[in-house]
Amino acid sequence: MDNNKNGEHIDLISLPKKSFWKLSIPLSIFIILNNIFSLVDILWISQLNMEATFALGASGPLLMILNTVGDSIGQGTNSTMSRFIGSNKYESSYNALMHGLLITIFIGIIFLLLTFFMKNLIYLMQIDENVDIILAYVSPQFCCAIVFLLCNVLCETFQSEGNSKTPVKIMIFTNILNLILDPIFIFTFNMGISGAAYATIVSTLISVLFFIYLYLTGKTKIPLSLKYFKPNLHIVFEIFKVSIPNTLEDNLAFILQATIVSTIFLTVGQVGLVLYAVSIRIREFLRAPIRGMGRGLMSVSGHLFGAKKIEELEKMYIYVLKMSFIVSVILSISIFFLRDLIYASFQIINMETPIFYIVLCGIVLIMIYPIYYISAKILDGMGKSYYSLAYNIVRIVVEAGLILLLKEVFHNGACVLVGIMIGEIVYSSLYIITFKILFKRYKEHEDELVTT
């Protein structure tokens, strides 16, 4: 059994509900701030011209890959560290941190190389308009991918030790910095849409440097030091067991996003893609509290699963599902009554009918979202992310298939709304069935469980 060299016992097990709220409330704030980060970009970019806003929407699938790869590596590292801590293997947790960071650096180099093939990736989405503007926004961020990847990973590793307040404080500062830098880079330096990209890079770099400073100066419970690094294939496997399924999910989601973007572009045109780009950012903003709850639950569930506390784990799952559903109902009611005001703030007017149906679809999706997101995060904490990968493949096949099929029936983009709604319902149902089976099996064979 490893000892905690810093002398601090990390306990998320004895009071799991309290630990969950302690983690999830700051995390929800953190994710909201990240979405404000995104909303600030589109608000400033929308002041340039329609082509720039179009480029922002078209770049969504590519940037989604970058952001979610960082999330996936971070979640894999967090899950591995949490399970080691739950079973009191502290030095193994320190070693997992080092492995996670080295993997991140390697992946960052791969993204840098992908910059040379960016134009080909854009053409793969069947988009041949304003390609240079899209490149001006995406290419700098891929070149500096390591900054975004490290930011995501370091945020996750803080959570494994029960600390989510520090990332929130750092992101408050970086978001304020981004608010200041956006208009300076875009308008004062006359950099246009690429200015928004560079403002994002600079502000994110500041947060990464501060995270590293806190680790190196011993202000964390888990130390960052090469003396704990011992090459270990088992740790690499445990990190990849969570991060690879998550990464594959997100990269497969690229296919779905590309299908949606190209379908909207072909059936509605640029204005449809602009509306979709705004809708995506509003949706992510509304999902922020649920994502914060899921991220908080992931760390707690990793500790509980590492300690083989299956009954407590099941209770936490049900409890968090109930809480997240209540939040979703409140958000659904809010978005319905504020829909015109929200879209008007992005200079989208005189589109009452499309906005009405998009909002109705959004309400259904927001209320379904907690089921599959909370379920996926607890599976991440348990190191069972391959279930989520399998179900996401089913979801993508159903949604992309329905969108392409219904495109021949609906010629106004409604095929996208219908396809997404049906796919999400199927996706959520699979998780509910899985957890009924899993908890029953684990409780019957609790003594035989092998975690990490």
C-alpha positions in Angstrom: 0.0 0.0 0.0 1.4 3.4 -1.0 1.4 6.3 1.5 0.5 9.9 0.7 3.9 11.6 0.7 2.3 15.0 1.2 0.7 13.8 4.5 -2.8 14.6 3.5 -5.4 11.9 3.3 -7.8 12.4 0.3 -11.2 11.2 1.3 -14.2 11.4 -1.1 -15.7 8.2 0.2 -17.0 8.8 3.8 -19.3 11.7 2.7 -19.9 11.1 -1.0 -22.9 13.5 -1.4 -21.0 16.3 0.3 -17.9 15.6 -1.8 -20.1 15.5 -4.9 -21.5 19.0 -4.3 -18.1 20.3 -3.3 -16.7 19.3 -6.6 -19.7 19.8 -8.9 -20.8 23.3 -8.0 -17.4 24.9 -8.8 -17.2 22.7 -11.9 -20.6 23.9 -13.1 -19.3 27.5 -12.7 -16.1 26.5 -14.5 -18.0 25.0 -17.5 -20.3 28.0 -17.7 -17.3 30.3 -17.8 -15.8 28.1 -20.6 -19.1 28.5 -22.5 -19.0 32.3 -22.0 -15.5 32.0 -23.4 -17.1 30.5 -26.6 -20.0 32.9 -26.6 -17.7 35.9 -26.4 -15.9 34.7 -29.5 -19.1 34.4 -31.5 -20.4 37.8 -30.2 -17.3 39.6 -31.3 -16.9 37.6 -34.6 -20.5 38.3 -35.5 -19.6 42.0 -35.6 -17.3 41.4 -38.5 -19.5 39.9 -41.2 -21.7 36.9 -42.1 -18.8 35.1 -43.6 -16.8 35.2 -40.4 -19.8 33.8 -38.4 -20.3 31.1 -41.1 -16.6 30.2 -40.7 -17.0 29.9 -36.9 -19.9 27.5 -37.4 -18.1 25.4 -40.1 -15.0 25.1 -37.8 -17.1 23.6 -35.0 -16.4 19.9 -35.8 -12.7 20.4 -36.1 -12.3 22.3 -32.9 -14.6 19.8 -31.2 -11.9 17.1 -31.9 -9.2 19.3 -30.3 -11.2 20.1 -27.2 -12.6 16.7 -26.6 -9.3 14.9 -27.0 -7.9 17.1 -24.1 -11.0 16.3 -22.1 -10.6 12.6 -22.8 -7.0 12.4 -21.7 -7.8 14.4 -18.6 -10.8 12.2 -17.7 -8.6 9.0 -18.2 -6.0 10.4 -15.9 -8.5 11.6 -13.4 -10.3 8.2 -13.3 -7.0 6.3 -12.9 -5.8 8.6 -10.2 -9.1 8.5 -8.4 -9.3 4.7 -8.4 -5.7 4.5 -7.1 -6.5 6.9 -4.3 -9.7 5.0 -3.4 -7.6 1.9 -2.9 -4.9 3.9 -1.0 -2.2 3.5 -3.7 -1.0 7.1 -3.6 2.4 6.8 -5.3 0.7 5.0 -8.2 -1.6 8.0 -8.4 1.4 10.4 -8.6 2.8 8.2 -11.3 -0.5 8.3 -13.2 -0.3 12.1 -13.2 3.1 12.0 -14.8 2.0 9.5 -17.4 -1.1 11.6 -18.2 1.0 14.7 -18.9 3.5 12.9 -21.1 0.7 11.4 -23.2 -0.8 14.9 -23.5 2.5 16.3 -24.9 2.7 13.5 -27.4 -0.9 14.1 -28.6 -0.2 17.9 -28.9 2.6 17.2 -31.4 0.2 15.1 -33.5 -2.3 18.0 -33.6 0.5 20.3 -34.7 1.3 18.0 -37.6 -2.4 17.9 -38.6 -2.2 21.6 -39.3 -0.6 20.8 -42.7 -3.7 18.8 -43.7 -6.3 21.3 -42.4 -7.6 22.3 -45.9 -8.3 18.7 -46.8 -10.2 18.1 -43.5 -12.4 21.1 -44.4 -13.1 19.8 -47.9 -14.1 16.4 -46.3 -17.0 18.2 -44.7 -18.2 19.2 -48.2 -17.6 22.9 -47.5 -15.9 24.8 -50.3 -16.9 28.4 -49.4 -14.8 30.8 -47.3 -12.2 28.1 -46.7 -9.4 30.7 -46.1 -11.5 32.3 -43.3 -12.1 29.0 -41.6 -8.3 28.2 -41.8 -7.5 31.6 -40.2 -9.6 30.6 -37.2 -8.7 26.9 -36.9 -5.1 26.6 -37.9 -3.6 28.7 -35.0 -5.5 26.7 -32.5 -4.3 23.4 -33.9 -0.7 24.7 -34.0 -1.0 25.5 -30.3 -3.1 22.5 -29.4 -0.8 21.5 -26.6 -1.9 24.6 -24.6 -5.6 23.5 -24.8 -4.8 19.9 -24.1 -2.7 20.7 -21.0 -5.4 23.0 -19.7 -8.0 20.3 -19.9 -5.8 17.6 -18.4 -4.6 19.8 -15.5 -8.1 20.8 -14.6 -9.1 17.2 -14.4 -6.2 16.1 -12.3 -7.0 18.8 -9.7 -10.4 17.2 -9.3 -9.0 13.8 -8.5 -7.8 15.1 -5.2 -11.1 16.7 -4.5 -10.2 20.2 -5.6 -12.4 21.9 -8.1 -12.3 25.5 -6.7 -8.8 26.2 -7.9 -9.5 25.6 -11.6 -12.6 27.9 -11.3 -10.5 30.7 -9.8 -8.0 30.3 -12.6 -10.6 30.3 -15.3 -12.3 33.4 -13.9 -9.1 35.2 -14.4 -8.4 33.8 -17.9 -12.0 34.5 -19.1 -11.6 38.1 -18.0 -8.3 38.2 -19.9 -10.0 36.8 -22.9 -12.8 39.4 -22.7 -10.1 42.1 -22.8 -7.9 40.5 -25.5 -10.7 39.6 -28.0 -11.6 43.1 -29.2 -7.9 44.1 -29.1 -6.7 41.2 -31.3 -9.8 41.3 -33.6 -10.2 45.1 -34.1 -7.3 47.0 -32.7 -4.7 44.8 -34.3 -7.0 44.3 -37.3 -6.5 40.5 -37.2 -10.1 39.7 -37.9 -11.3 36.2 -37.1 -7.8 34.9 -36.4 -7.5 37.5 -33.6 -10.2 35.6 -31.7 -8.1 32.4 -32.0 -5.0 34.1 -30.7 -6.8 35.8 -27.8 -8.0 32.3 -26.8 -4.5 30.8 -27.1 -2.9 33.5 -25.0 -5.5 33.5 -22.2 -5.5 29.6 -22.1 -1.7 29.6 -21.9 -1.8 31.9 -18.8 -4.1 29.3 -17.0 -1.7 26.4 -18.0 1.3 28.3 -16.5 -0.5 28.9 -13.3 -1.6 25.3 -12.9 2.0 24.2 -13.4 3.2 26.8 -10.9 0.8 25.4 -8.2 2.0 21.9 -8.8 5.7 22.7 -8.8 5.5 24.9 -5.6 3.8 22.1 -3.6 0.4 23.8 -3.2 -1.5 20.6 -4.2 -2.1 17.4 -2.3 -0.8 15.4 -5.2 2.8 16.3 -6.1 4.1 16.7 -9.7 7.7 15.4 -9.7 9.8 13.2 -11.9 11.0 11.2 -8.9 7.6 9.5 -8.8 7.7 8.7 -12.5 8.3 5.0 -13.3 7.3 3.8 -16.8 4.3 1.5 -16.2 2.3 0.0 -19.0 -0.5 -0.9 -16.6 -1.0 2.8 -15.8 -0.9 3.7 -19.5 -3.6 1.0 -20.1 -5.8 2.4 -17.3 -5.6 5.9 -18.7 -6.3 4.8 -22.3 -9.1 2.5 -21.1 -11.0 5.7 -20.4 -9.5 8.2 -22.7 -9.5 6.1 -25.9 -13.2 5.2 -25.8 -14.0 8.9 -25.0 -11.7 10.1 -27.8 -13.2 7.6 -30.3 -16.7 8.7 -29.2 -15.8 12.3 -29.9 -14.0 11.6 -33.2 -16.9 9.5 -34.3 -19.1 12.4 -33.3 -17.1 14.4 -35.9 -18.8 12.2 -38.5 -22.2 13.1 -37.1 -21.3 16.8 -36.8 -20.0 16.9 -40.4 -23.2 15.2 -41.6 -25.3 17.8 -39.7 -23.2 20.8 -41.0 -23.2 19.6 -44.6 -27.0 18.7 -44.5 -27.9 22.1 -43.1 -25.7 23.9 -45.6 -27.2 22.0 -48.6 -30.8 22.3 -47.5 -30.9 25.8 -45.9 -27.7 27.5 -46.9 -25.3 29.8 -44.9 -28.1 31.3 -42.8 -29.0 27.8 -41.5 -25.4 27.1 -40.5 -25.2 30.5 -38.7 -28.4 29.6 -36.8 -27.0 26.1 -36.0 -23.7 27.6 -34.7 -25.5 29.9 -32.3 -27.8 27.1 -31.2 -24.8 24.8 -30.4 -23.3 27.5 -28.1 -26.6 28.2 -26.4 -27.1 24.4 -25.9 -23.6 24.0 -24.4 -24.2 26.9 -22.1 -27.5 25.3 -20.8 -25.8 21.9 -20.4 -23.1 23.4 -18.2 -24.7 22.6 -14.8 -25.3 19.0 -15.9 -21.7 18.6 -17.1 -20.4 20.0 -13.9 -22.5 17.4 -11.9 -21.3 14.6 -14.2 -17.6 15.7 -13.8 -18.0 15.9 -10.0 -19.7 12.4 -9.9 -16.8 11.0 -12.0 -14.2 11.7 -9.4 -16.4 10.5 -6.5 -17.4 7.3 -8.4 -13.8 6.6 -9.1 -13.0 6.7 -5.4 -16.0 4.6 -4.5 -15.3 2.0 -7.1 -11.7 1.9 -6.1 -12.8 1.2 -2.5 -15.4 -1.4 -3.8 -18.4 0.6 -2.3 -20.9 -0.5 -4.9 -24.1 0.1 -2.9 -23.0 3.7 -2.1 -22.1 4.1 -5.8 -25.6 3.1 -6.9 -27.2 5.5 -4.4 -25.0 8.3 -5.7 -26.0 7.5 -9.3 -29.7 7.7 -8.6 -29.3 10.8 -6.4 -27.4 12.7 -9.1 -29.8 11.6 -11.8 -32.7 13.1 -9.8 -30.9 16.4 -9.1 -29.8 16.8 -12.7 -33.3 16.2 -14.0 -34.7 18.9 -11.8 -32.0 21.3 -13.1 -32.9 20.3 -16.7 -36.6 21.0 -16.2 -35.8 24.5 -14.9 -33.5 25.2 -17.9 -36.1 23.9 -20.4 -38.7 26.3 -19.1 -36.3 29.2 -19.2 -35.1 28.6 -22.8 -38.7 28.4 -24.1 -39.7 31.8 -22.7 -36.5 33.6 -23.4 -35.9 32.1 -27.0 -36.5 35.4 -28.9 -34.3 37.5 -26.6 -31.5 34.9 -26.7 -31.4 34.7 -30.5 -31.9 38.5 -31.0 -28.8 39.1 -28.9 -26.8 37.3 -31.7 -28.5 39.5 -34.4 -30.7 36.6 -35.5 -34.1 38.1 -36.2 -37.1 37.5 -38.4 -36.7 33.7 -38.1 -39.5 33.1 -35.6 -40.6 29.7 -37.0 -37.2 28.0 -37.3 -36.3 29.4 -33.8 -39.5 28.0 -32.4 -38.9 24.5 -33.6 -35.2 24.6 -32.7 -36.2 25.6 -29.2 -38.8 22.8 -28.9 -36.2 20.3 -30.0 -33.7 21.8 -27.6 -36.1 21.4 -24.7 -36.5 17.7 -25.4 -32.8 17.2 -25.7 -32.0 19.1 -22.5 -34.3 16.9 -20.5 -32.8 13.7 -22.0 -29.2 14.9 -21.7 -28.7 14.1 -17.9 -29.6 10.4 -18.4 -26.8 9.6 -20.8 -24.2 12.2 -19.7 -24.4 11.3 -16.0 -24.4 7.6 -16.9 -21.3 8.1 -19.1 -19.4 10.0 -16.4 -20.0 7.3 -13.7 -18.7 4.7 -16.2 -15.6 6.9 -16.8 -15.0 6.9 -13.0 -15.3 3.2 -12.9 -13.0 2.7 -15.8 -15.8 1.2 -18.0 -15.9 3.8 -20.8 -16.1 1.1 -23.5 -19.8 0.8 -22.8 -20.2 4.5 -23.7 -18.2 4.0 -26.9 -20.4 1.2 -28.0 -23.6 3.1 -27.3 -22.3 6.2 -29.0 -21.6 4.2 -32.1 -25.3 3.2 -32.1 -26.3 6.8 -31.5 -24.2 8.1 -34.4 -25.5 5.4 -36.8 -29.1 6.1 -35.9 -28.8 9.9 -36.0 -26.7 10.2 -39.1 -28.8 7.5 -40.9 -32.1 9.2 -40.1 -30.8 12.6 -41.1 -29.6 11.4 -44.5 -32.8 9.4 -45.0 -35.2 12.2 -43.9 -33.2 14.7 -46.0 -35.1 13.3 -49.0 -38.5 14.0 -47.2 -37.8 17.3 -45.5 -36.0 19.9 -47.5 -35.7 22.6 -44.8 -33.4 21.2 -42.2 -36.2 19.5 -40.1 -34.5 16.2 -40.8 -31.7 17.2 -38.5 -34.0 18.0 -35.6 -36.0 14.7 -36.0 -32.9 12.6 -36.4 -31.2 14.0 -33.4 -34.2 13.6 -31.1 -34.8 10.0 -32.0 -31.1 9.1 -31.7 -30.8 10.7 -28.2 -33.8 8.8 -26.9 -32.3 5.5 -28.1 -29.0 6.4 -26.6 -30.4 7.2 -23.2 -32.5 4.0 -23.0 -29.3 1.9 -23.5 -27.7 3.4 -20.5 -30.7 2.8 -18.2 -30.8 -0.9 -19.1 -27.0 -1.2 -18.7 -26.9 0.2 -15.1 -29.8 -2.0 -14.0 -27.7 -5.0 -15.1 -24.3 -3.7 -13.9 -25.3 -2.8 -10.3 -27.0 -6.1 -9.8 -24.0 -8.0 -11.1 -21.4 -6.0 -9.0 -23.4 -6.3 -5.8 -23.6 -10.1 -6.2 -19.8 -10.3 -6.8 -18.5 -7.3 -4.9 -15.6 -9.2 -3.2 -14.3 -10.3 -6.6 -14.1 -6.8 -8.1 -10.7 -5.8 -9.5 -10.4 -2.0 -10.0 -6.8 -0.9 -10.8 
